[in-house]
Each structure stands twice: as structure tokens, then as C-alpha cells.
Amino acid sequence: MQKTISNNPSSLSEHVTKTLEDYFSILENEIPSDVYQMVTQQVEKPMIEFVLKKNNYNQSRTAEMLGINRNTLRKKIQQHQIKK
């Protein structure tokens, strides 16, 4: 059986929701832009770095674990300037 992050009592989605609530409360009356991009950038890089380390920087295994194509992983490694 595959375990998911949501099996954790304090799930990732709860952390994201809390962080967004805090972010929006700081804004007061300002209208945010690119919230999707902001969240994606802040989550994607550490996720890729963590899974790469778990796989001893083996990109094929990392891509498989992440459920993305190896070439997509390589592009994201370059985009986020992730180094070994």
C-alpha cells in the first residue's frame, strides 16, 4: 500500500493552507499576484533536492519517485540551480 503525505496528522496541505492564510493576512488590502507561481517555486526546489539526496543524486530513480520524466527533472534541476 502506498502511503501519502496526507496520512501524516499535520499534513502538507495543512501547512500550505496556514502559510497562505498568514501571507494573505499580511497583505491587508493589497491584491497578490502569481500566488500559484510563488507556492510552486517554494515547494518544488526543496522537494527535488530532498528526493535527489534520498537517491544519492541518481536522476533516473529521482524522476521515477517524483513521477516525472527524467528530462523534465533535468530541466527543473537547471531551473532551480540545484547542485550536488
Jmol script that loads the backbone (N, CA, C; Angstrom):
load data "model"
ATOM      1  N   MET A   1       0.838  -1.188   0.000  1.00  0.00           N
ATOM      2  CA  MET A   1       0.000   0.000   0.000  1.00  0.00           C
ATOM      3  C   MET A   1       0.883   1.251   0.000  1.00  0.00           C
ATOM      4  N   GLN A   2       0.591   2.147  -0.892  1.00  0.00           N
ATOM      5  CA  GLN A   2       1.363   3.387  -0.999  1.00  0.00           C
ATOM      6  C   GLN A   2       0.876   4.388   0.039  1.00  0.00           C
ATOM      7  N   LYS A   3       1.812   4.902   0.821  1.00  0.00           N
ATOM      8  CA  LYS A   3       1.462   5.916   1.811  1.00  0.00           C
ATOM      9  C   LYS A   3       1.504   7.287   1.159  1.00  0.00           C
ATOM     10  N   THR A   4       0.655   8.160   1.634  1.00  0.00           N
ATOM     11  CA  THR A   4       0.635   9.522   1.113  1.00  0.00           C
ATOM     12  C   THR A   4       0.996  10.499   2.222  1.00  0.00           C
ATOM     13  N   ILE A   5       1.349  11.682   1.837  1.00  0.00           N
ATOM     14  CA  ILE A   5       1.704  12.718   2.800  1.00  0.00           C
ATOM     15  C   ILE A   5       0.520  13.017   3.710  1.00  0.00           C
ATOM     16  N   SER A   6      -0.697  12.898   3.176  1.00  0.00           N
ATOM     17  CA  SER A   6      -1.881  13.244   3.968  1.00  0.00           C
ATOM     18  C   SER A   6      -2.144  12.259   5.099  1.00  0.00           C
ATOM     19  N   ASN A   7      -1.446  11.104   5.135  1.00  0.00           N
ATOM     20  CA  ASN A   7      -1.574  10.185   6.268  1.00  0.00           C
ATOM     21  C   ASN A   7      -0.959  10.786   7.524  1.00  0.00           C
ATOM     22  N   ASN A   8      -0.112  11.769   7.345  1.00  0.00           N
ATOM     23  CA  ASN A   8       0.543  12.455   8.450  1.00  0.00           C
ATOM     24  C   ASN A   8      -0.485  13.340   9.160  1.00  0.00           C
ATOM     25  N   PRO A   9      -0.546  13.292  10.512  1.00  0.00           N
ATOM     26  CA  PRO A   9      -1.531  14.119  11.223  1.00  0.00           C
ATOM     27  C   PRO A   9      -1.438  15.611  10.908  1.00  0.00           C
ATOM     28  N   SER A  10      -0.238  16.130  10.755  1.00  0.00           N
ATOM     29  CA  SER A  10      -0.115  17.534  10.354  1.00  0.00           C
ATOM     30  C   SER A  10       0.359  17.532   8.911  1.00  0.00           C
ATOM     31  N   SER A  11      -0.592  17.407   8.017  1.00  0.00           N
ATOM     32  CA  SER A  11      -0.288  17.186   6.608  1.00  0.00           C
ATOM     33  C   SER A  11       0.280  18.418   5.913  1.00  0.00           C
ATOM     34  N   LEU A  12       0.906  18.160   4.800  1.00  0.00           N
ATOM     35  CA  LEU A  12       1.484  19.221   3.982  1.00  0.00           C
ATOM     36  C   LEU A  12       0.422  20.240   3.583  1.00  0.00           C
ATOM     37  N   SER A  13      -0.761  19.758   3.219  1.00  0.00           N
ATOM     38  CA  SER A  13      -1.815  20.689   2.800  1.00  0.00           C
ATOM     39  C   SER A  13      -2.216  21.628   3.935  1.00  0.00           C
ATOM     40  N   GLU A  14      -2.191  21.133   5.171  1.00  0.00           N
ATOM     41  CA  GLU A  14      -2.495  22.000   6.312  1.00  0.00           C
ATOM     42  C   GLU A  14      -1.427  23.078   6.477  1.00  0.00           C
ATOM     43  N   HIS A  15      -0.172  22.707   6.277  1.00  0.00           N
ATOM     44  CA  HIS A  15       0.917  23.683   6.371  1.00  0.00           C
ATOM     45  C   HIS A  15       0.806  24.739   5.271  1.00  0.00           C
ATOM     46  N   VAL A  16       0.487  24.291   4.071  1.00  0.00           N
ATOM     47  CA  VAL A  16       0.341  25.231   2.954  1.00  0.00           C
ATOM     48  C   VAL A  16      -0.822  26.185   3.229  1.00  0.00           C
ATOM     49  N   THR A  17      -1.934  25.638   3.687  1.00  0.00           N
ATOM     50  CA  THR A  17      -3.099  26.471   3.996  1.00  0.00           C
ATOM     51  C   THR A  17      -2.765  27.510   5.061  1.00  0.00           C
ATOM     52  N   LYS A  18      -2.111  27.107   6.116  1.00  0.00           N
ATOM     53  CA  LYS A  18      -1.733  28.025   7.196  1.00  0.00           C
ATOM     54  C   LYS A  18      -0.792  29.115   6.680  1.00  0.00           C
ATOM     55  N   THR A  19       0.187  28.718   5.875  1.00  0.00           N
ATOM     56  CA  THR A  19       1.134  29.684   5.321  1.00  0.00           C
ATOM     57  C   THR A  19       0.427  30.690   4.421  1.00  0.00           C
ATOM     58  N   LEU A  20      -0.510  30.217   3.606  1.00  0.00           N
ATOM     59  CA  LEU A  20      -1.262  31.122   2.738  1.00  0.00           C
ATOM     60  C   LEU A  20      -2.152  32.061   3.556  1.00  0.00           C
ATOM     61  N   GLU A  21      -2.761  31.540   4.604  1.00  0.00           N
ATOM     62  CA  GLU A  21      -3.567  32.403   5.478  1.00  0.00           C
ATOM     63  C   GLU A  21      -2.705  33.515   6.070  1.00  0.00           C
ATOM     64  N   ASP A  22      -1.523  33.159   6.539  1.00  0.00           N
ATOM     65  CA  ASP A  22      -0.599  34.156   7.090  1.00  0.00           C
ATOM     66  C   ASP A  22      -0.195  35.174   6.026  1.00  0.00           C
ATOM     67  N   TYR A  23       0.114  34.679   4.836  1.00  0.00           N
ATOM     68  CA  TYR A  23       0.534  35.547   3.731  1.00  0.00           C
ATOM     69  C   TYR A  23      -0.568  36.555   3.381  1.00  0.00           C
ATOM     70  N   PHE A  24      -1.801  36.061   3.246  1.00  0.00           N
ATOM     71  CA  PHE A  24      -2.904  36.946   2.877  1.00  0.00           C
ATOM     72  C   PHE A  24      -3.232  37.937   3.987  1.00  0.00           C
ATOM     73  N   SER A  25      -3.056  37.548   5.230  1.00  0.00           N
ATOM     74  CA  SER A  25      -3.339  38.481   6.326  1.00  0.00           C
ATOM     75  C   SER A  25      -2.320  39.617   6.364  1.00  0.00           C
ATOM     76  N   ILE A  26      -1.097  39.344   5.970  1.00  0.00           N
ATOM     77  CA  ILE A  26      -0.059  40.378   5.919  1.00  0.00           C
ATOM     78  C   ILE A  26      -0.355  41.394   4.818  1.00  0.00           C
ATOM     79  N   LEU A  27      -0.973  40.926   3.745  1.00  0.00           N
ATOM     80  CA  LEU A  27      -1.240  41.794   2.590  1.00  0.00           C
ATOM     81  C   LEU A  27      -2.260  42.885   2.885  1.00  0.00           C
ATOM     82  N   GLU A  28      -3.141  42.632   3.837  1.00  0.00           N
ATOM     83  CA  GLU A  28      -4.234  43.539   4.160  1.00  0.00           C
ATOM     84  C   GLU A  28      -5.086  43.773   2.921  1.00  0.00           C
ATOM     85  N   ASN A  29      -5.043  44.946   2.309  1.00  0.00           N
ATOM     86  CA  ASN A  29      -5.903  45.236   1.160  1.00  0.00           C
ATOM     87  C   ASN A  29      -5.199  45.078  -0.183  1.00  0.00           C
ATOM     88  N   GLU A  30      -3.944  44.714  -0.161  1.00  0.00           N
ATOM     89  CA  GLU A  30      -3.228  44.518  -1.420  1.00  0.00           C
ATOM     90  C   GLU A  30      -3.733  43.255  -2.115  1.00  0.00           C
ATOM     91  N   ILE A  31      -3.703  43.293  -3.431  1.00  0.00           N
ATOM     92  CA  ILE A  31      -4.106  42.126  -4.210  1.00  0.00           C
ATOM     93  C   ILE A  31      -2.843  41.403  -4.670  1.00  0.00           C
ATOM     94  N   PRO A  32      -2.676  40.155  -4.249  1.00  0.00           N
ATOM     95  CA  PRO A  32      -1.467  39.421  -4.635  1.00  0.00           C
ATOM     96  C   PRO A  32      -1.537  38.974  -6.089  1.00  0.00           C
ATOM     97  N   SER A  33      -0.387  38.726  -6.645  1.00  0.00           N
ATOM     98  CA  SER A  33      -0.342  38.163  -7.994  1.00  0.00           C
ATOM     99  C   SER A  33       0.629  36.994  -7.991  1.00  0.00           C
ATOM    100  N   ASP A  34       0.435  36.095  -8.899  1.00  0.00           N
ATOM    101  CA  ASP A  34       1.308  34.933  -9.071  1.00  0.00           C
ATOM    102  C   ASP A  34       1.434  34.070  -7.818  1.00  0.00           C
ATOM    103  N   VAL A  35       0.342  33.887  -7.096  1.00  0.00           N
ATOM    104  CA  VAL A  35       0.372  33.054  -5.890  1.00  0.00           C
ATOM    105  C   VAL A  35       0.746  31.621  -6.255  1.00  0.00           C
ATOM    106  N   TYR A  36       0.182  31.119  -7.341  1.00  0.00           N
ATOM    107  CA  TYR A  36       0.497  29.752  -7.782  1.00  0.00           C
ATOM    108  C   TYR A  36       1.993  29.600  -8.028  1.00  0.00           C
ATOM    109  N   GLN A  37       2.563  30.524  -8.762  1.00  0.00           N
ATOM    110  CA  GLN A  37       3.997  30.503  -9.077  1.00  0.00           C
ATOM    111  C   GLN A  37       4.833  30.573  -7.802  1.00  0.00           C
ATOM    112  N   MET A  38       4.445  31.430  -6.882  1.00  0.00           N
ATOM    113  CA  MET A  38       5.176  31.604  -5.631  1.00  0.00           C
ATOM    114  C   MET A  38       5.197  30.298  -4.820  1.00  0.00           C
ATOM    115  N   VAL A  39       4.041  29.674  -4.671  1.00  0.00           N
ATOM    116  CA  VAL A  39       3.958  28.433  -3.895  1.00  0.00           C
ATOM    117  C   VAL A  39       4.724  27.319  -4.593  1.00  0.00           C
ATOM    118  N   THR A  40       4.551  27.205  -5.892  1.00  0.00           N
ATOM    119  CA  THR A  40       5.241  26.158  -6.649  1.00  0.00           C
ATOM    120  C   THR A  40       6.749  26.287  -6.508  1.00  0.00           C
ATOM    121  N   GLN A  41       7.269  27.485  -6.639  1.00  0.00           N
ATOM    122  CA  GLN A  41       8.717  27.683  -6.526  1.00  0.00           C
ATOM    123  C   GLN A  41       9.229  27.337  -5.137  1.00  0.00           C
ATOM    124  N   GLN A  42       8.462  27.665  -4.120  1.00  0.00           N
ATOM    125  CA  GLN A  42       8.919  27.419  -2.755  1.00  0.00           C
ATOM    126  C   GLN A  42       8.826  25.950  -2.362  1.00  0.00           C
ATOM    127  N   VAL A  43       7.959  25.196  -3.000  1.00  0.00           N
ATOM    128  CA  VAL A  43       7.798  23.779  -2.670  1.00  0.00           C
ATOM    129  C   VAL A  43       8.645  22.894  -3.583  1.00  0.00           C
ATOM    130  N   GLU A  44       8.707  23.228  -4.860  1.00  0.00           N
ATOM    131  CA  GLU A  44       9.343  22.364  -5.847  1.00  0.00           C
ATOM    132  C   GLU A  44      10.836  22.156  -5.597  1.00  0.00           C
ATOM    133  N   LYS A  45      11.573  23.218  -5.357  1.00  0.00           N
ATOM    134  CA  LYS A  45      13.025  23.092  -5.196  1.00  0.00           C
ATOM    135  C   LYS A  45      13.404  22.206  -4.012  1.00  0.00           C
ATOM    136  N   PRO A  46      12.899  22.475  -2.796  1.00  0.00           N
ATOM    137  CA  PRO A  46      13.290  21.600  -1.687  1.00  0.00           C
ATOM    138  C   PRO A  46      12.817  20.157  -1.869  1.00  0.00           C
ATOM    139  N   MET A  47      11.678  19.966  -2.537  1.00  0.00           N
ATOM    140  CA  MET A  47      11.191  18.614  -2.794  1.00  0.00           C
ATOM    141  C   MET A  47      12.162  17.866  -3.698  1.00  0.00           C
ATOM    142  N   ILE A  48      12.589  18.506  -4.780  1.00  0.00           N
ATOM    143  CA  ILE A  48      13.530  17.875  -5.708  1.00  0.00           C
ATOM    144  C   ILE A  48      14.859  17.616  -5.013  1.00  0.00           C
ATOM    145  N   GLU A  49      15.354  18.588  -4.257  1.00  0.00           N
ATOM    146  CA  GLU A  49      16.624  18.410  -3.541  1.00  0.00           C
ATOM    147  C   GLU A  49      16.549  17.234  -2.568  1.00  0.00           C
ATOM    148  N   PHE A  50      15.465  17.134  -1.836  1.00  0.00           N
ATOM    149  CA  PHE A  50      15.301  16.067  -0.853  1.00  0.00           C
ATOM    150  C   PHE A  50      15.294  14.695  -1.524  1.00  0.00           C
ATOM    151  N   VAL A  51      14.499  14.561  -2.590  1.00  0.00           N
ATOM    152  CA  VAL A  51      14.387  13.259  -3.262  1.00  0.00           C
ATOM    153  C   VAL A  51      15.691  12.907  -3.970  1.00  0.00           C
ATOM    154  N   LEU A  52      16.376  13.899  -4.537  1.00  0.00           N
ATOM    155  CA  LEU A  52      17.696  13.646  -5.130  1.00  0.00           C
ATOM    156  C   LEU A  52      18.661  13.088  -4.086  1.00  0.00           C
ATOM    157  N   LYS A  53      18.707  13.707  -2.918  1.00  0.00           N
ATOM    158  CA  LYS A  53      19.602  13.236  -1.851  1.00  0.00           C
ATOM    159  C   LYS A  53      19.232  11.831  -1.412  1.00  0.00           C
ATOM    160  N   LYS A  54      17.938  11.554  -1.286  1.00  0.00           N
ATOM    161  CA  LYS A  54      17.473  10.218  -0.896  1.00  0.00           C
ATOM    162  C   LYS A  54      17.926   9.154  -1.894  1.00  0.00           C
ATOM    163  N   ASN A  55      18.102   9.565  -3.142  1.00  0.00           N
ATOM    164  CA  ASN A  55      18.505   8.642  -4.206  1.00  0.00           C
ATOM    165  C   ASN A  55      19.970   8.804  -4.586  1.00  0.00           C
ATOM    166  N   ASN A  56      20.762   9.394  -3.702  1.00  0.00           N
ATOM    167  CA  ASN A  56      22.189   9.612  -3.975  1.00  0.00           C
ATOM    168  C   ASN A  56      22.415  10.293  -5.322  1.00  0.00           C
ATOM    169  N   TYR A  57      21.555  11.248  -5.630  1.00  0.00           N
ATOM    170  CA  TYR A  57      21.620  12.070  -6.847  1.00  0.00           C
ATOM    171  C   TYR A  57      21.441  11.269  -8.139  1.00  0.00           C
ATOM    172  N   ASN A  58      20.834  10.096  -8.039  1.00  0.00           N
ATOM    173  CA  ASN A  58      20.504   9.320  -9.229  1.00  0.00           C
ATOM    174  C   ASN A  58      19.239   9.933  -9.835  1.00  0.00           C
ATOM    175  N   GLN A  59      19.401  10.547 -11.007  1.00  0.00           N
ATOM    176  CA  GLN A  59      18.293  11.283 -11.611  1.00  0.00           C
ATOM    177  C   GLN A  59      17.188  10.367 -12.118  1.00  0.00           C
ATOM    178  N   SER A  60      17.536   9.195 -12.606  1.00  0.00           N
ATOM    179  CA  SER A  60      16.509   8.272 -13.097  1.00  0.00           C
ATOM    180  C   SER A  60      15.591   7.826 -11.967  1.00  0.00           C
ATOM    181  N   ARG A  61      16.180   7.419 -10.848  1.00  0.00           N
ATOM    182  CA  ARG A  61      15.364   6.987  -9.703  1.00  0.00           C
ATOM    183  C   ARG A  61      14.573   8.155  -9.123  1.00  0.00           C
ATOM    184  N   THR A  62      15.199   9.329  -9.085  1.00  0.00           N
ATOM    185  CA  THR A  62      14.512  10.511  -8.556  1.00  0.00           C
ATOM    186  C   THR A  62      13.307  10.857  -9.421  1.00  0.00           C
ATOM    187  N   ALA A  63      13.491  10.862 -10.732  1.00  0.00           N
ATOM    188  CA  ALA A  63      12.382  11.163 -11.645  1.00  0.00           C
ATOM    189  C   ALA A  63      11.255  10.151 -11.464  1.00  0.00           C
ATOM    190  N   GLU A  64      11.620   8.886 -11.309  1.00  0.00           N
ATOM    191  CA  GLU A  64      10.612   7.845 -11.111  1.00  0.00           C
ATOM    192  C   GLU A  64       9.844   8.079  -9.806  1.00  0.00           C
ATOM    193  N   MET A  65      10.567   8.391  -8.734  1.00  0.00           N
ATOM    194  CA  MET A  65       9.907   8.654  -7.446  1.00  0.00           C
ATOM    195  C   MET A  65       8.982   9.863  -7.519  1.00  0.00           C
ATOM    196  N   LEU A  66       9.405  10.893  -8.241  1.00  0.00           N
ATOM    197  CA  LEU A  66       8.602  12.107  -8.365  1.00  0.00           C
ATOM    198  C   LEU A  66       7.453  11.939  -9.357  1.00  0.00           C
ATOM    199  N   GLY A  67       7.542  10.914 -10.203  1.00  0.00           N
ATOM    200  CA  GLY A  67       6.501  10.695 -11.197  1.00  0.00           C
ATOM    201  C   GLY A  67       6.593  11.647 -12.369  1.00  0.00           C
ATOM    202  N   ILE A  68       7.835  12.057 -12.684  1.00  0.00           N
ATOM    203  CA  ILE A  68       8.049  12.940 -13.830  1.00  0.00           C
ATOM    204  C   ILE A  68       9.099  12.330 -14.755  1.00  0.00           C
ATOM    205  N   ASN A  69       9.143  12.818 -15.972  1.00  0.00           N
ATOM    206  CA  ASN A  69      10.119  12.377 -16.952  1.00  0.00           C
ATOM    207  C   ASN A  69      11.515  12.824 -16.531  1.00  0.00           C
ATOM    208  N   ARG A  70      12.522  12.018 -16.830  1.00  0.00           N
ATOM    209  CA  ARG A  70      13.900  12.354 -16.459  1.00  0.00           C
ATOM    210  C   ARG A  70      14.347  13.671 -17.085  1.00  0.00           C
ATOM    211  N   ASN A  71      13.949  13.928 -18.330  1.00  0.00           N
ATOM    212  CA  ASN A  71      14.313  15.200 -18.971  1.00  0.00           C
ATOM    213  C   ASN A  71      13.640  16.386 -18.275  1.00  0.00           C
ATOM    214  N   THR A  72      12.416  16.192 -17.821  1.00  0.00           N
ATOM    215  CA  THR A  72      11.731  17.239 -17.056  1.00  0.00           C
ATOM    216  C   THR A  72      12.485  17.510 -15.767  1.00  0.00           C
ATOM    217  N   LEU A  73      12.931  16.448 -15.098  1.00  0.00           N
ATOM    218  CA  LEU A  73      13.713  16.613 -13.869  1.00  0.00           C
ATOM    219  C   LEU A  73      14.983  17.401 -14.150  1.00  0.00           C
ATOM    220  N   ARG A  74      15.681  17.063 -15.211  1.00  0.00           N
ATOM    221  CA  ARG A  74      16.917  17.784 -15.555  1.00  0.00           C
ATOM    222  C   ARG A  74      16.648  19.270 -15.774  1.00  0.00           C
ATOM    223  N   LYS A  75      15.562  19.583 -16.463  1.00  0.00           N
ATOM    224  CA  LYS A  75      15.213  20.991 -16.689  1.00  0.00           C
ATOM    225  C   LYS A  75      14.939  21.703 -15.366  1.00  0.00           C
ATOM    226  N   LYS A  76      14.255  21.025 -14.466  1.00  0.00           N
ATOM    227  CA  LYS A  76      13.934  21.628 -13.171  1.00  0.00           C
ATOM    228  C   LYS A  76      15.187  21.788 -12.311  1.00  0.00           C
ATOM    229  N   ILE A  77      16.122  20.853 -12.411  1.00  0.00           N
ATOM    230  CA  ILE A  77      17.396  20.968 -11.693  1.00  0.00           C
ATOM    231  C   ILE A  77      18.144  22.204 -12.185  1.00  0.00           C
ATOM    232  N   GLN A  78      18.167  22.407 -13.497  1.00  0.00           N
ATOM    233  CA  GLN A  78      18.820  23.591 -14.064  1.00  0.00           C
ATOM    234  C   GLN A  78      18.068  24.862 -13.677  1.00  0.00           C
ATOM    235  N   GLN A  79      16.749  24.825 -13.790  1.00  0.00           N
ATOM    236  CA  GLN A  79      15.908  25.992 -13.488  1.00  0.00           C
ATOM    237  C   GLN A  79      16.113  26.455 -12.049  1.00  0.00           C
ATOM    238  N   HIS A  80      16.194  25.517 -11.121  1.00  0.00           N
ATOM    239  CA  HIS A  80      16.348  25.853  -9.704  1.00  0.00           C
ATOM    240  C   HIS A  80      17.811  25.929  -9.271  1.00  0.00           C
ATOM    241  N   GLN A  81      18.709  25.711 -10.224  1.00  0.00           N
ATOM    242  CA  GLN A  81      20.157  25.758  -9.963  1.00  0.00           C
ATOM    243  C   GLN A  81      20.535  24.835  -8.795  1.00  0.00           C
ATOM    244  N   ILE A  82      20.046  23.610  -8.878  1.00  0.00           N
ATOM    245  CA  ILE A  82      20.328  22.617  -7.839  1.00  0.00           C
ATOM    246  C   ILE A  82      21.666  21.969  -8.150  1.00  0.00           C
ATOM    247  N   LYS A  83      22.520  21.961  -7.152  1.00  0.00           N
ATOM    248  CA  LYS A  83      23.856  21.380  -7.308  1.00  0.00           C
ATOM    249  C   LYS A  83      24.021  20.243  -6.319  1.00  0.00           C
ATOM    250  N   LYS A  84      24.880  19.321  -6.667  1.00  0.00           N
ATOM    251  CA  LYS A  84      25.161  18.158  -5.823  1.00  0.00           C
ATOM    252  C   LYS A  84      25.883  18.542  -4.565  1.00  0.00           C
TER     253      LYS A  84
END
end "model"
wireframe off; spacefill off
backbone 0.3
color backbone group
